[in-house]
Amino acid sequence: MTMSKDDIHAKIDEYHLMVEEVLGGMDMMISRLESRVQFLEETLGINNKNEQKNRSNRIESLSNELKALKSEVTEGLNLAFRKISEKS
Protein backbone atom coordinates (compact mmCIF):
# COMPACT_ATOMS: atom_id res chain seq x y z
CA MET A 1 0.00 0.00 0.00
CA THR A 2 1.52 3.25 -1.11
CA MET A 3 0.57 6.62 0.23
CA SER A 4 0.30 9.69 -1.87
CA LYS A 5 2.20 12.85 -1.10
CA ASP A 6 -1.02 14.51 0.09
CA ASP A 7 -1.75 11.58 2.45
CA ILE A 8 1.75 11.86 3.92
CA HIS A 9 1.32 15.61 4.44
CA ALA A 10 -2.08 15.02 6.06
CA LYS A 11 -0.54 12.44 8.45
CA ILE A 12 2.32 14.81 9.30
CA ASP A 13 -0.16 17.61 9.99
CA GLU A 14 -2.18 15.22 12.18
CA TYR A 15 0.92 14.29 14.17
CA HIS A 16 1.87 17.96 14.52
CA LEU A 17 -1.57 18.70 15.95
CA MET A 18 -1.29 15.80 18.40
CA VAL A 19 2.17 16.94 19.52
CA GLU A 20 0.88 20.50 19.88
CA GLU A 21 -2.02 19.28 22.05
CA VAL A 22 0.31 17.24 24.25
CA LEU A 23 2.74 20.14 24.65
CA GLY A 24 -0.13 22.53 25.40
CA GLY A 25 -1.42 20.17 28.07
CA MET A 26 2.07 19.85 29.56
CA ASP A 27 2.41 23.64 29.60
CA MET A 28 -0.89 24.00 31.47
CA MET A 29 0.14 21.31 33.96
CA ILE A 30 3.52 22.95 34.56
CA SER A 31 1.84 26.33 35.06
CA ARG A 32 -0.48 24.84 37.67
CA LEU A 33 2.44 23.14 39.41
CA GLU A 34 4.40 26.40 39.43
CA SER A 35 1.42 28.15 41.02
CA ARG A 36 1.15 25.46 43.68
CA VAL A 37 4.87 25.61 44.41
CA GLN A 38 4.76 29.40 44.64
CA PHE A 39 1.81 29.20 47.05
CA LEU A 40 3.66 26.69 49.23
CA GLU A 41 6.84 28.76 49.19
CA GLU A 42 4.93 31.87 50.21
CA THR A 43 3.00 30.01 52.90
CA LEU A 44 6.15 28.46 54.36
CA GLY A 45 8.33 31.51 53.77
CA ILE A 46 10.74 29.56 51.57
CA ASN A 47 12.72 31.05 48.68
CA ASN A 48 11.02 34.38 48.98
CA LYS A 49 13.54 36.84 47.56
CA ASN A 50 12.15 39.76 49.56
CA GLU A 51 12.28 37.65 52.71
CA GLN A 52 15.90 36.69 51.99
CA LYS A 53 16.80 40.32 51.34
CA ASN A 54 15.11 41.37 54.60
CA ARG A 55 17.01 38.68 56.49
CA SER A 56 20.25 39.73 54.87
CA ASN A 57 19.62 43.38 55.79
CA ARG A 58 18.73 42.37 59.36
CA ILE A 59 21.93 40.31 59.67
CA GLU A 60 23.99 43.23 58.38
CA SER A 61 22.26 45.59 60.82
CA LEU A 62 22.88 43.24 63.76
CA SER A 63 26.50 42.84 62.69
CA ASN A 64 26.95 46.62 62.70
CA GLU A 65 25.34 46.87 66.13
CA LEU A 66 27.64 44.13 67.43
CA LYS A 67 30.70 45.97 66.10
CA ALA A 68 29.54 49.19 67.79
CA LEU A 69 28.98 47.38 71.10
CA LYS A 70 32.39 45.73 70.87
CA SER A 71 33.98 49.12 70.27
CA GLU A 72 32.13 50.68 73.23
CA VAL A 73 33.11 47.81 75.54
CA THR A 74 36.74 48.05 74.44
CA GLU A 75 36.79 51.80 75.03
CA GLY A 76 35.10 51.36 78.40
CA LEU A 77 37.58 48.71 79.50
CA ASN A 78 40.51 50.81 78.33
CA LEU A 79 39.17 53.76 80.33
CA ALA A 80 38.66 51.58 83.41
CA PHE A 81 42.20 50.18 83.19
CA ARG A 82 43.62 53.69 82.80
CA LYS A 83 41.73 54.88 85.89
CA ILE A 84 42.95 51.85 87.86
CA SER A 85 46.57 52.39 86.79
CA GLU A 86 46.35 56.12 87.61
CA LYS A 87 45.29 55.26 91.19
CA SER A 88 48.19 52.87 91.58
C-alpha positions as CSV (number, residue, x, y, z in Angstrom):
1,M,0.0,0.0,0.0
2,T,1.5,3.3,-1.1
3,M,0.6,6.6,0.2
4,S,0.3,9.7,-1.9
5,K,2.2,12.8,-1.1
6,D,-1.0,14.5,0.1
7,D,-1.7,11.6,2.4
8,I,1.8,11.9,3.9
9,H,1.3,15.6,4.4
10,A,-2.1,15.0,6.1
11,K,-0.5,12.4,8.4
12,I,2.3,14.8,9.3
13,D,-0.2,17.6,10.0
14,E,-2.2,15.2,12.2
15,Y,0.9,14.3,14.2
16,H,1.9,18.0,14.5
17,L,-1.6,18.7,16.0
18,M,-1.3,15.8,18.4
19,V,2.2,16.9,19.5
20,E,0.9,20.5,19.9
21,E,-2.0,19.3,22.0
22,V,0.3,17.2,24.3
23,L,2.7,20.1,24.6
24,G,-0.1,22.5,25.4
25,G,-1.4,20.2,28.1
26,M,2.1,19.9,29.6
27,D,2.4,23.6,29.6
28,M,-0.9,24.0,31.5
29,M,0.1,21.3,34.0
30,I,3.5,22.9,34.6
31,S,1.8,26.3,35.1
32,R,-0.5,24.8,37.7
33,L,2.4,23.1,39.4
34,E,4.4,26.4,39.4
35,S,1.4,28.2,41.0
36,R,1.2,25.5,43.7
37,V,4.9,25.6,44.4
38,Q,4.8,29.4,44.6
39,F,1.8,29.2,47.1
40,L,3.7,26.7,49.2
41,E,6.8,28.8,49.2
42,E,4.9,31.9,50.2
43,T,3.0,30.0,52.9
44,L,6.1,28.5,54.4
45,G,8.3,31.5,53.8
46,I,10.7,29.6,51.6
47,N,12.7,31.1,48.7
48,N,11.0,34.4,49.0
49,K,13.5,36.8,47.6
50,N,12.1,39.8,49.6
51,E,12.3,37.6,52.7
52,Q,15.9,36.7,52.0
53,K,16.8,40.3,51.3
54,N,15.1,41.4,54.6
55,R,17.0,38.7,56.5
56,S,20.3,39.7,54.9
57,N,19.6,43.4,55.8
58,R,18.7,42.4,59.4
59,I,21.9,40.3,59.7
60,E,24.0,43.2,58.4
61,S,22.3,45.6,60.8
62,L,22.9,43.2,63.8
63,S,26.5,42.8,62.7
64,N,27.0,46.6,62.7
65,E,25.3,46.9,66.1
66,L,27.6,44.1,67.4
67,K,30.7,46.0,66.1
68,A,29.5,49.2,67.8
69,L,29.0,47.4,71.1
70,K,32.4,45.7,70.9
71,S,34.0,49.1,70.3
72,E,32.1,50.7,73.2
73,V,33.1,47.8,75.5
74,T,36.7,48.0,74.4
75,E,36.8,51.8,75.0
76,G,35.1,51.4,78.4
77,L,37.6,48.7,79.5
78,N,40.5,50.8,78.3
79,L,39.2,53.8,80.3
80,A,38.7,51.6,83.4
81,F,42.2,50.2,83.2
82,R,43.6,53.7,82.8
83,K,41.7,54.9,85.9
84,I,43.0,51.9,87.9
85,S,46.6,52.4,86.8
86,E,46.4,56.1,87.6
87,K,45.3,55.3,91.2
88,S,48.2,52.9,91.6
